[in-house]
């Protein structure tokens, strides 16, 4: 049985940029919830916070990875497994 389709590799992560994206998305999500949402149950605050923070993180990741071309994740070297 051939293993012609198996590859391995190194992926680098820019930890500083990833931390900035996480902290920025958390901060902006908290500010948006404080300004927009009023008089809700605590579980609605938590679910809205998680949804908004996740959306902001994914949008920021896309902007840095694709639009600005300052990648958070970089594929360095891929090689076939023998």
N, CA and C atoms as an extended XYZ file, in Angstrom:
246
Properties=species:S:1:pos:R:3:atomname:S:1:resname:S:1:resid:I:1 pbc="F F F"
N         0.841       -1.172        0.000 N   UNK     1
C         0.000        0.000        0.000 CA  UNK     1
C         0.889        1.239        0.000 C   UNK     1
N         0.700        2.120       -0.947 N   UNK     2
C         1.550        3.294       -1.086 CA  UNK     2
C         1.138        4.427       -0.149 C   UNK     2
N         2.151        5.191        0.245 N   UNK     3
C         1.892        6.353        1.104 CA  UNK     3
C         2.204        7.629        0.332 C   UNK     3
N         1.845        7.654       -0.956 N   UNK     4
C         2.195        8.771       -1.822 CA  UNK     4
C         1.470       10.062       -1.494 C   UNK     4
N         0.344       10.008       -0.785 N   UNK     5
C        -0.423       11.208       -0.527 CA  UNK     5
C        -0.214       11.813        0.846 C   UNK     5
N         0.731       11.286        1.635 N   UNK     6
C         0.937       11.796        2.984 CA  UNK     6
C         2.085       12.797        3.019 C   UNK     6
N         1.798       13.942        3.629 N   UNK     7
C         2.794       15.000        3.736 CA  UNK     7
C         2.871       15.482        5.178 C   UNK     7
N         4.008       16.018        5.525 N   UNK     8
C         4.203       16.648        6.830 CA  UNK     8
C         4.835       18.011        6.578 C   UNK     8
N         4.877       18.839        7.606 N   UNK     9
C         5.467       20.144        7.394 CA  UNK     9
C         5.540       20.968        8.654 C   UNK     9
N         6.112       22.158        8.494 N   UNK    10
C         6.258       23.107        9.586 CA  UNK    10
C         5.361       24.300        9.331 C   UNK    10
N         4.581       24.654       10.329 N   UNK    11
C         3.725       25.835       10.259 CA  UNK    11
C         4.133       26.760       11.392 C   UNK    11
N         4.459       27.996       11.050 N   UNK    12
C         4.859       28.978       12.050 CA  UNK    12
C         3.673       29.853       12.430 C   UNK    12
N         3.624       30.242       13.699 N   UNK    13
C         2.561       31.091       14.209 CA  UNK    13
C         3.196       32.354       14.786 C   UNK    13
N         2.703       33.508       14.359 N   UNK    14
C         3.145       34.776       14.920 CA  UNK    14
C         2.347       35.003       16.208 C   UNK    14
N         2.952       34.653       17.330 N   UNK    15
C         2.248       34.642       18.612 CA  UNK    15
C         1.881       36.055       19.059 C   UNK    15
N         2.748       37.019       18.797 N   UNK    16
C         2.450       38.402       19.190 CA  UNK    16
C         1.227       38.927       18.447 C   UNK    16
N         1.176       38.700       17.147 N   UNK    17
C         0.035       39.150       16.365 CA  UNK    17
C        -1.231       38.401       16.759 C   UNK    17
N        -1.108       37.119       17.046 N   UNK    18
C        -2.257       36.340       17.493 CA  UNK    18
C        -2.781       36.852       18.829 C   UNK    18
N        -1.884       37.193       19.749 N   UNK    19
C        -2.299       37.736       21.044 CA  UNK    19
C        -2.967       39.098       20.876 C   UNK    19
N        -2.426       39.933       19.984 N   UNK    20
C        -3.045       41.237       19.727 CA  UNK    20
C        -4.441       41.059       19.143 C   UNK    20
N        -4.606       40.134       18.218 N   UNK    21
C        -5.925       39.884       17.640 CA  UNK    21
C        -6.918       39.403       18.690 C   UNK    21
N        -6.492       38.505       19.562 N   UNK    22
C        -7.379       37.987       20.604 CA  UNK    22
C        -7.781       39.098       21.566 C   UNK    22
N        -6.805       39.855       22.054 N   UNK    23
C        -7.109       40.920       23.003 CA  UNK    23
C        -7.945       42.031       22.371 C   UNK    23
N        -7.660       42.355       21.126 N   UNK    24
C        -8.436       43.386       20.439 CA  UNK    24
C        -9.875       42.947       20.210 C   UNK    24
N       -10.069       41.709       19.812 N   UNK    25
C       -11.437       41.225       19.588 CA  UNK    25
C       -12.212       41.139       20.899 C   UNK    25
N       -11.552       40.754       21.990 N   UNK    26
C       -12.222       40.713       23.297 CA  UNK    26
C       -12.597       42.127       23.743 C   UNK    26
N       -11.674       43.066       23.599 N   UNK    27
C       -11.950       44.439       24.011 CA  UNK    27
C       -13.063       45.089       23.213 C   UNK    27
N       -13.027       44.937       21.901 N   UNK    28
C       -14.065       45.537       21.061 CA  UNK    28
C       -15.411       44.865       21.316 C   UNK    28
N       -15.418       43.563       21.542 N   UNK    29
C       -16.675       42.868       21.847 CA  UNK    29
C       -17.265       43.375       23.160 C   UNK    29
N       -16.420       43.576       24.166 N   UNK    30
C       -16.916       44.118       25.438 CA  UNK    30
C       -17.471       45.524       25.271 C   UNK    30
N       -16.772       46.352       24.502 N   UNK    31
C       -17.260       47.707       24.269 CA  UNK    31
C       -18.577       47.720       23.500 C   UNK    31
N       -18.695       46.884       22.480 N   UNK    32
C       -19.939       46.820       21.725 CA  UNK    32
C       -21.102       46.348       22.590 C   UNK    32
N       -20.865       45.346       23.417 N   UNK    33
C       -21.933       44.870       24.294 CA  UNK    33
C       -22.323       45.927       25.316 C   UNK    33
N       -21.351       46.667       25.815 N   UNK    34
C       -21.659       47.702       26.797 CA  UNK    34
C       -22.459       48.843       26.177 C   UNK    34
N       -22.197       49.144       24.917 N   UNK    35
C       -22.891       50.253       24.268 CA  UNK    35
C       -24.254       49.877       23.697 C   UNK    35
N       -24.407       48.671       23.207 N   UNK    36
C       -25.602       48.306       22.444 CA  UNK    36
C       -26.617       47.514       23.257 C   UNK    36
N       -26.184       46.530       24.007 N   UNK    37
C       -27.103       45.585       24.655 CA  UNK    37
C       -27.494       46.099       26.035 C   UNK    37
N       -28.779       46.099       26.316 N   UNK    38
C       -29.294       46.533       27.611 CA  UNK    38
C       -30.329       45.538       28.132 C   UNK    38
N       -30.330       45.358       29.422 N   UNK    39
C       -31.352       44.583       30.134 CA  UNK    39
C       -31.585       43.191       29.550 C   UNK    39
N       -30.556       42.392       29.617 N   UNK    40
C       -30.653       40.996       29.166 CA  UNK    40
C       -30.264       40.076       30.309 C   UNK    40
N       -30.576       38.811       30.163 N   UNK    41
C       -30.148       37.810       31.141 CA  UNK    41
C       -28.645       37.562       30.953 C   UNK    41
N       -27.993       37.052       31.997 N   UNK    42
C       -26.539       36.888       31.962 CA  UNK    42
C       -26.094       35.932       30.870 C   UNK    42
N       -26.892       34.880       30.618 N   UNK    43
C       -26.480       33.907       29.604 CA  UNK    43
C       -26.579       34.507       28.194 C   UNK    43
N       -27.447       35.481       28.006 N   UNK    44
C       -27.495       36.157       26.713 CA  UNK    44
C       -26.274       37.051       26.521 C   UNK    44
N       -25.808       37.687       27.587 N   UNK    45
C       -24.572       38.472       27.517 CA  UNK    45
C       -23.382       37.581       27.152 C   UNK    45
N       -23.308       36.416       27.773 N   UNK    46
C       -22.187       35.504       27.507 CA  UNK    46
C       -22.222       35.009       26.069 C   UNK    46
N       -23.403       34.588       25.600 N   UNK    47
C       -23.492       34.071       24.235 CA  UNK    47
C       -23.248       35.176       23.208 C   UNK    47
N       -23.749       36.375       23.451 N   UNK    48
C       -23.474       37.487       22.545 CA  UNK    48
C       -21.989       37.857       22.539 C   UNK    48
N       -21.369       37.857       23.712 N   UNK    49
C       -19.940       38.152       23.795 CA  UNK    49
C       -19.125       37.135       23.011 C   UNK    49
N       -19.413       35.855       23.193 N   UNK    50
C       -18.669       34.819       22.466 CA  UNK    50
C       -18.870       34.932       20.963 C   UNK    50
N       -20.096       35.199       20.538 N   UNK    51
C       -20.372       35.315       19.108 CA  UNK    51
C       -19.663       36.529       18.499 C   UNK    51
N       -19.776       37.683       19.154 N   UNK    52
C       -19.163       38.899       18.616 CA  UNK    52
C       -17.638       38.800       18.642 C   UNK    52
N       -17.061       38.276       19.732 N   UNK    53
C       -15.608       38.146       19.816 CA  UNK    53
C       -15.081       37.171       18.760 C   UNK    53
N       -15.787       36.083       18.532 N   UNK    54
C       -15.367       35.114       17.519 CA  UNK    54
C       -15.436       35.710       16.123 C   UNK    54
N       -16.525       36.420       15.832 N   UNK    55
C       -16.665       37.045       14.521 CA  UNK    55
C       -15.562       38.079       14.302 C   UNK    55
N       -15.301       38.903       15.305 N   UNK    56
C       -14.244       39.908       15.178 CA  UNK    56
C       -12.867       39.267       15.015 C   UNK    56
N       -12.617       38.179       15.721 N   UNK    57
C       -11.336       37.482       15.591 CA  UNK    57
C       -11.156       36.914       14.186 C   UNK    57
N       -12.197       36.276       13.658 N   UNK    58
C       -12.105       35.684       12.317 CA  UNK    58
C       -11.945       36.769       11.258 C   UNK    58
N       -12.669       37.876       11.395 N   UNK    59
C       -12.534       38.978       10.440 CA  UNK    59
C       -11.128       39.573       10.525 C   UNK    59
N       -10.610       39.789       11.726 N   UNK    60
C        -9.255       40.304       11.875 CA  UNK    60
C        -8.209       39.354       11.325 C   UNK    60
N        -8.391       38.069       11.562 N   UNK    61
C        -7.472       37.066       11.021 CA  UNK    61
C        -7.482       37.089        9.496 C   UNK    61
N        -8.676       37.184        8.915 N   UNK    62
C        -8.784       37.262        7.458 CA  UNK    62
C        -8.119       38.519        6.916 C   UNK    62
N        -8.337       39.642        7.587 N   UNK    63
C        -7.742       40.898        7.126 CA  UNK    63
C        -6.225       40.819        7.158 C   UNK    63
N        -5.649       40.330        8.249 N   UNK    64
C        -4.198       40.239        8.319 CA  UNK    64
C        -3.641       39.176        7.376 C   UNK    64
N        -4.301       38.046        7.265 N   UNK    65
C        -3.786       36.932        6.475 CA  UNK    65
C        -3.879       37.204        4.975 C   UNK    65
N        -4.997       37.793        4.518 N   UNK    66
C        -5.245       37.900        3.085 CA  UNK    66
C        -5.082       39.332        2.575 C   UNK    66
N        -5.743       40.272        3.216 N   UNK    67
C        -5.790       41.632        2.682 CA  UNK    67
C        -4.467       42.360        2.890 C   UNK    67
N        -3.977       42.395        4.126 N   UNK    68
C        -2.762       43.146        4.443 CA  UNK    68
C        -1.506       42.362        4.070 C   UNK    68
N        -1.626       41.050        3.927 N   UNK    69
C        -0.507       40.154        3.616 CA  UNK    69
C         0.553       40.194        4.719 C   UNK    69
N         0.095       40.234        5.960 N   UNK    70
C         0.960       40.104        7.134 CA  UNK    70
C         0.447       38.884        7.902 C   UNK    70
N         0.882       37.688        7.505 N   UNK    71
C         0.223       36.460        7.961 CA  UNK    71
C         0.466       36.119        9.432 C   UNK    71
N        -0.553       35.563       10.021 N   UNK    72
C        -0.470       35.030       11.376 CA  UNK    72
C         0.082       33.609       11.315 C   UNK    72
N        -0.378       32.837       10.347 N   UNK    73
C         0.078       31.464       10.144 CA  UNK    73
C         0.849       31.400        8.830 C   UNK    73
N         2.077       30.841        8.878 N   UNK    74
C         2.924       30.731        7.694 CA  UNK    74
C         3.347       29.275        7.540 C   UNK    74
N         3.169       28.740        6.333 N   UNK    75
C         3.634       27.389        6.031 CA  UNK    75
C         5.066       27.496        5.538 C   UNK    75
N         6.000       26.910        6.280 N   UNK    76
C         7.416       27.043        5.924 CA  UNK    76
C         7.904       25.940        5.003 C   UNK    76
N         7.667       24.704        5.369 N   UNK    77
C         8.275       23.613        4.605 CA  UNK    77
C         7.359       22.400        4.661 C   UNK    77
N         6.980       21.907        3.504 N   UNK    78
C         6.204       20.671        3.420 CA  UNK    78
C         7.023       19.639        2.676 C   UNK    78
N         6.925       18.399        3.156 N   UNK    79
C         7.709       17.337        2.544 CA  UNK    79
C         6.918       16.046        2.625 C   UNK    79
N         7.130       15.152        1.646 N   UNK    80
C         6.408       13.872        1.660 CA  UNK    80
C         6.960       12.931        2.729 C   UNK    80
N         6.064       12.179        3.324 N   UNK    81
C         6.470       11.176        4.315 CA  UNK    81
C         6.783        9.885        3.570 C   UNK    81
N         7.960        9.351        3.834 N   UNK    82
C         8.378        8.108        3.147 CA  UNK    82
C         8.134        6.905        3.995 C   UNK    82
